[in-house]
């Protein structure tokens, strides 16, 4: 049975998260965001932790495109690394924030 691809909603646009294809490997890329096709591609040969980091990095590219932020690669790398670290280190807080259970 074929696995259903993951999807990611950024603003009003649904991106499909797919494994990287051979034609995408024309350089030293672990992931790619194709905003025209609404696709995020990640190298499935990477360890799972690295795949999630690459997917998050590519998601930040998608956010940059959808919200007209014009973030350059260096800023995307810094922001994605920082945000993912904060989310991973504070799972209870983010769980509360995303389920409307956040209350001071």
URLIN-V97086 format. One record per residue. N is the residue number from 1. RES is the residue in one small letter. PSI is psi in whole degrees, -180 to 180 (NA if undefined). OMEGA is omega as a letter, one per 30 degrees, with the letter a starting at -180 (NA if undefined). Layout:
# URLIN-V97086
n	res	psi	omega
N	RES	PSI	OMEGA
N	RES	PSI	OMEGA
This chain:
# URLIN-V97086
n	res	psi	omega
1	x	130	a
2	x	134	a
3	x	136	l
4	x	132	a
5	x	150	l
6	x	147	l
7	x	157	a
8	x	125	l
9	x	121	l
10	x	110	a
11	x	-125	l
12	x	9	a
13	x	130	l
14	x	121	l
15	x	145	l
16	x	133	l
17	x	120	a
18	x	158	l
19	x	150	l
20	x	145	l
21	x	163	a
22	x	-39	a
23	x	-19	l
24	x	-17	a
25	x	77	l
26	x	9	l
27	x	-161	a
28	x	67	a
29	x	135	l
30	x	-13	l
31	x	162	l
32	x	147	l
33	x	126	l
34	x	97	a
35	x	-29	l
36	x	-38	l
37	x	-4	a
38	x	52	a
39	x	142	l
40	x	127	a
41	x	136	a
42	x	139	l
43	x	110	a
44	x	-6	l
45	x	-12	l
46	x	155	l
47	x	154	a
48	x	-43	a
49	x	-41	l
50	x	-38	l
51	x	-43	a
52	x	-37	l
53	x	-44	l
54	x	-44	l
55	x	-42	l
56	x	-43	l
57	x	-46	l
58	x	-33	l
59	x	-40	l
60	x	-37	l
61	x	-43	l
62	x	-43	l
63	x	-43	l
64	x	-43	a
65	x	-46	a
66	x	-29	a
67	x	15	l
68	x	44	a
69	x	-23	l
70	x	44	l
71	x	133	l
72	x	164	a
73	x	-43	a
74	x	-44	l
75	x	-39	l
76	x	-43	a
77	x	-45	l
78	x	-48	a
79	x	-44	a
80	x	-40	l
81	x	-45	a
82	x	-47	a
83	x	-43	a
84	x	-38	l
85	x	-45	a
86	x	-42	l
87	x	-46	a
88	x	-35	a
89	x	-11	a
90	x	55	a
91	x	-36	a
92	x	-41	l
93	x	-46	a
94	x	-33	l
95	x	-44	l
96	x	-41	a
97	x	-31	a
98	x	-3	l
99	x	16	l
100	x	27	l
101	x	9	a
102	x	119	l
103	x	129	l
104	x	NA	NA
